[in-house]
């Protein structure tokens, strides 16, 4: 997340206090990464300041003189000792520019801030040879000097808003040294501020091509969210229930759904029980809670979903290492048009239990395990399912607790999505697919002289080729590679449901994209009591 650093925390544990730019709230994090400030971040900070009623900010010296941006720009001399000097605004001279007293006064009074900045930019333009001064601090190190620049102001143009500035630059051999009589101090020029000079940051960080593509897409998404965010206060309606509330509401149906979900995790060896006394101090600090949510589907059945509370992982895992790419909407639309134009056969497949099929490292670089804490009713469910869990159960605060070591990327872990992405990408690259350099979730492969294209959004895969048999082979490969823990479901034909969009290829050479069914489903499932 994008934040502004505030200060270190004053607790025993080392941490940092930061300001979340998305919410305006102060947060504490154990690890932060400094990054260059972008224009989007500046806009976000200005939006927060405006919300707090701050209209502007001025930085002054000890004598009360305002320091404008240009006072600290490279190439403009500024001396704090000058604060004690009273400047005559009517006696500011440009180095090398000879103007009389009347023209000098008329020049600055007739020009507004933008026009002065334009004149300064024009004088410093790289197209023209840059004047060099033989100043005292430079001494004899400079070999070239500049000749005074003449400013010609026609009598007919004295009343114009913009005064033409003609610059004659002699050849190098004809130049004579003529040091300026006074240095230019822009901060004293009628209290104006000028920001026409750009400061470039020469710092750079190198990434490999794969990481760069992923980070670039994520940065674009985050920037778009920052710029386009308009709603300051919103309401989220949740229709899921915790286990205890679900049992009170649905009774045995909720218990059966919870038993089915925990049995799947147990059979697939997503975690193993461990003794509480084997936990290290760091592992105890990183413990994640076990969560179980239940929902009633439209057909009346109760479905349970178990996950880990991976939010605590944000304290030691950076967002860059956990964010996973998904296919661009533009890529889906463009590929659908290509499929229709070339008359390709299209197939949409769903990889079952994608995250659970992905293993996580048993220990991190520091030797710590990923620990999940299961409590209450779920402990009883596991012990009834497999009595071997009982010897690992402890009582804390009058409640049964079971500590487990996570072995697979269960739902809720911050790393689950990126781990599956890497696994799926590696597997298709072994089959000869080449990932598109502009979208890391699109890959192509030449089969029988024609191009085959696949797109994937986590576990939803769309494939297309001119020959239906090629799609058949690809689906068989998916079943062999990812069908051990469930059935790989695929749709064939002229009409497909992909990512909430209906892709209809019924008309030859055309594709009709429709989301009406998806919108109707959202409206039907929206909790009316929340209105």
Secondary structure as UniProt FT lines:
FT   STRAND          3..8
FT   STRAND          16..20
FT   TURN            21..23
FT   STRAND          26..29
FT   HELIX           39..51
FT   TURN            52..53
FT   TURN            62..63
FT   HELIX           69..72
FT   TURN            74..75
FT   HELIX           80..84
FT   HELIX           89..91
FT   TURN            95..96
FT   STRAND          97..98
FT   HELIX           101..110
FT   HELIX           113..123
FT   TURN            126..127
FT   TURN            136..138
FT   HELIX           139..141
FT   STRAND          149..150
FT   HELIX           155..157
FT   TURN            158..159
FT   HELIX           172..174
FT   HELIX           186..188
FT   TURN            190..191
FT   HELIX           209..228
FT   STRAND          241..242
FT   HELIX           243..250
FT   HELIX           252..267
FT   TURN            268..269
FT   STRAND          271..273
FT   HELIX           276..278
FT   HELIX           281..285
FT   STRAND          288..296
FT   TURN            298..299
FT   STRAND          302..308
FT   HELIX           310..315
FT   HELIX           319..321
FT   HELIX           329..342
FT   STRAND          345..350
FT   TURN            352..357
FT   TURN            365..366
FT   STRAND          371..375
FT   HELIX           377..385
FT   HELIX           387..392
FT   STRAND          394..396
FT   TURN            397..398
FT   STRAND          399..406
FT   TURN            411..412
FT   TURN            414..415
FT   HELIX           416..430
FT   TURN            431..432
FT   STRAND          434..435
FT   TURN            440..441
FT   STRAND          442..447
FT   TURN            448..449
FT   STRAND          450..457
FT   TURN            458..459
FT   STRAND          460..465
FT   HELIX           468..482
FT   TURN            484..485
FT   STRAND          489..491
FT   STRAND          495..498
FT   TURN            499..500
FT   STRAND          501..504
FT   TURN            508..509
FT   STRAND          512..514
FT   HELIX           516..525
FT   HELIX           528..530
//
